[in-house]
Each structure stands twice: as structure tokens, then as C-alpha cells.
Amino acid sequence: MRQVVLDTETTGLEPAQGHRIIEIGCVELNNRKKTENNFHQYLNPERDVEDGAYDVHGLSKEFLAGKPLFKDVAAGFISFIRDAELIIHNAPFDVAFINAELEQLGQEWGRLEDYCKVIDTLKIAKDLHPGQKNSLDALCTRYGIDNSQRDVHGALLDAQILLDVYLAMTGGQTALSLEDEPHPGQAGAYTTADLNRQNLNLIILEPSAEESADHEKFLDTLEKGSGTQSIWRSLEGKH
């Protein structure tokens, strides 16, 4: 399963007011493992950057003046995300900007949703943590993810951080690749041992109906976000 974690930076908050994308950052997941395959591009918006937006990302009109236009990178961008599951935090914001850029290129380009499925991690976070702060920084704190380099927002850096947040929220693997997994004999390698179960006096506490319902709701959210069956349900009936 190929997934792409995406973030953008923009000149302002409203594409309907003519604001444009100035940075796109994408990182790839294959079978829930991070790869080295990224897409990163600064863009010339051909307009001013609002002061409030500049305070967030620090990208000035002068810095962006020599960068390519969106139309120059659109084909490469679409090729990168095509047929992937796109993971975005507060997806409606980024999707609206990308669709506005595609619309300027012509009707034949269609919409982002024509190329890939979109998953909104903000919605996942709100389902998991109702009534709590669910910004990217808040989720980093909640899941113990290092965001110390995030002095200002940057599309590629934020996509890399969101990747770790998404895997943590959905209970997944954060290793860079298969080669990062420990091999037998290495420090940190997984080992198994026989357990003597004789004379064990185990206390089994059954969950209440409310606790069981909450657990099932969590598993539903987990599986919806990951696109795979959770390990809990895969083990049901085996013991």
C-alpha cells in the first residue's frame, strides 16, 4: 500500500482571494514504512506574501521570485501522488489550494480527488481525542514525537513530522525501511522465550460494556486510518 504524506505553505489563507501555494512537501510510505522517496518544491506565486503567512513560514516574495511556477512542476507532482493514499493534516485547506492551482491550468487537469484518495489526520485525531487540542504540535507532544526543529513551518519538515504522528496515531511502524529492523544477534533484536505456565494464578478482569464499546470504536478509527485490519481483531478467536 503506497501512501504519501503531504503539506503545503501558502501566501495566505484563502485561495478564493487569489492566494497561492509557495511550497509543497511530500514524503512516501510503502506498506507503512518510510522510504527515501520525497517530493519537495518551492514555487513562485507571482504575488505578495501576506505578513501573517510570512510570520508562519518565513518564505518571502524575494526568495520565491526565482522559483518555478506551479504549472512547471504540476506534471511531476501529479505523477508522484497518483494512485496513492494522500495523508494531510486539515486536508480541506491543502486540497482547496491544490484544486485552485489545477483549475488555473485548465479543466483537463481535473481535481486532486481524481488522482488519489485523501485521508485527513485532523479528523482522525479529533475522533481519537475529542475535546482536546489536535494541532500538529499538540499531537507531537501527545505522542512523544520530536518537533524541536519546527521553529517555523516548512512543508517538507511538517510532512515528515506528520508521517511520524500518523503512524503513532494508527499504531504503526515508524522504521525507515526493512533494513532498519534489528537482525537476530543485534542489539534490540526481538527474541522469544518459553513461559512456564504451571502454577500461574492469573486474575482476569473483564471489561465493562462501555469499555468494550469504546475499544471497538477506537479499532474502527484505527483501521479506517491505516487501511488494514488491526492486530487485535486479527487475533480474535485464536485464543
N, C-alpha and C positions, 0 to 999 in steps of 0.2 A: 504494500500500500504506500503510494507516494503522496506526501503532504508537503506543503510549502507554507512557512510562517512568514507573514508579510506585515510591513509597516510603512507608512509614508509620512513625510513632512510637507507642509503646505505654506502658501503665502498668507493664509487667513483661514477663517472657519467656514465660509460659505461658497461652494462652487457656483451657486446661482448668482452670486455677486461678482463673478469673474475671477475668483481666486483659483490658483493653480497648484499642481504638485511640483515640488522642487527637489524631492529626494524619494527614491524607492529602495527599500532594503528587503531582500528575501533570503531565507535560509531553508535548506531542504532536509526533509526527513524521509527515509526509506524504511518501512516496517518499524516505525517509531524509533529509529536510530539516526542521529545526526550525521550528515555527510559533510564533505568539504565543498559541496556544490552550492554556491551563492550567486545571487544577482544583486548588484548594487550600482546605482546610478544617480548622480546629481543632475538636475535639469534646469535649464534657463526658462523662467516663467514669462519672460517678456513683459514684466510688470513689477511694481514695487512690492516689497515685503512689509506687511504691517508690523508696527513696533511690537505689539503683543506677541505676534508669532516669532519675531526675531529674538525676543527675550526667552522663548521656549527652546529654540533650536540653534540660534546663533548663526544662521545662514543669511548672508547679506546679498542684496541685489548685485553688488560689485563682484562678490565671489562667484555668483552664479552666471554672470554675464557671458563667460566663455564656454559654458557647458552646453551639451546638445539639447535640442528641443525634444519634447515628448514624442513627436512624430518620427524622430530619428531613431528612437530606441523601442518604439511600440512593438515592432515585429519580434525583436529579441525577447522582450518582456512577455508577450503572449506565448511565445514558444516555451519559455521557462515554466509558466504556470499552467499551461494547457493540460487538461485531464487530471490535474492534481486536486487534492482536497486543500483548500486555502484556509489557513488559520489566522484570524485577525482579532485584535482586541478592540472592541467597539466597532465592529465591522461596518455598520451603516455609514459611518463617517468616511472611511477609506474607500468603500465601494462607490459612494456617491461621487467622490473626486475622480476615481479611475473611469467611471462611466461618463463623466463630463468630458474628460480628456478624449475618450474613444469617440464620443459624439462629435467632437470638433474634427475628427479625422474623416468622418463620413459614415453613413448608415451601414455600409458594408462591413464595418468593424464590429457591429453588434454591441453587446453589453458583456461585462465581466462574467455574469452568470451563464453566458453561453459557452464559456470555455472551461469552467470549473465549478465545483461545489464550494460554498463558503460556510465556515464554522466561526461563530462569534464566541470568543473565550470570555467576554464580559458577561454574556448570558449564562454560560456555564458557571462562572464564579458567583453570580447572583443566585443561581439555583442551589449551589453548594453552601453559600454563606449569606443567606438573606438578612437584610438589615445592617450589613457591615460594609466598610469601605472595600471596594473591589478595583481600585486603580492598579496599574501595573506595579507601582512602588509598594502599595499596601499588600499585594499578593506576594511580592518578593519577601517582605517581612514575615508574612504568614507562613510561607513555605521554606524560609531559610535560604533564599537564593541571593547571591552576591550581586548587588547593583551599584556598587561603590563607584564604578566608572561613569555612572549616568549623571554627570554634572549638568549637562544639557541633553535634550532629546536628540537622538540620531536614529534614522530609520533602520540601518543595519544593526546597530547595537541594540535597539529596542526589540528588533525581530529575534536576535539571539537570546535576549533575556526572556522574551515571551515564549520561545521554544522551551526553555527550562521550566517556566511556570506552567505551561500547558501539560508537559509530561508529568510534573509533580501533581497537578490537579487531577489528572486522569490516571494516576497510579502507574506510570510507565517508566521505561528505561531511559536514562539520560546519558548513557555511554556514547562516545563519539562514533565508534564503529565496532564491528565484531573483534577487531584486533585489540580493542581496549579492554576486553573482558579478560580476567585472570585465567591463566592456564594452570593445570594441576602442578603443584610444586611451587608456584609463585605465591608471594605474599598476597593475601586477600582471596586466594582461590577458594571456591566452595568445596566443602567436604561433607561427607555423610558418616554417620556412626550408628551402630545398633543400640537400641534403647532397651534395657531390661524392664519389661512392664510388669514383672511379678511383684506382688505385694504393694502395688500402687493404689493409693486411696485418693482418687480424683473427685473433686467436687464440681459438679456440672450445674451451672446457673443458666436456666432457660431465659431467653429474652421475653419481655412483655410484648403484647400485641402491638403497642405503639412503637416500641423499639424495632420490632421486625418490619413494620411498615416503613419506618424511617430508613432502615437499612436497604429495603427494596427500592425505595425512591432514589437513594444515593447510587445504587448499582445501575438504575435506569439512566441517570445523568452521566455516570461514568462511561457506560457503554455507548451512549449517544455521542459523547465527545471523542471517544477513541475509535469508534467504528468496529470494535471487536468485543467478543464476549469476555466478561470479567472472570478472573481466576476463581472467584468464589462460586459463581454459577457453573463453571466448568467442572468443579469438584463435587457439586451436589449429586448425591446418590452413589458416590464412590466409597463412602464410609458408613 
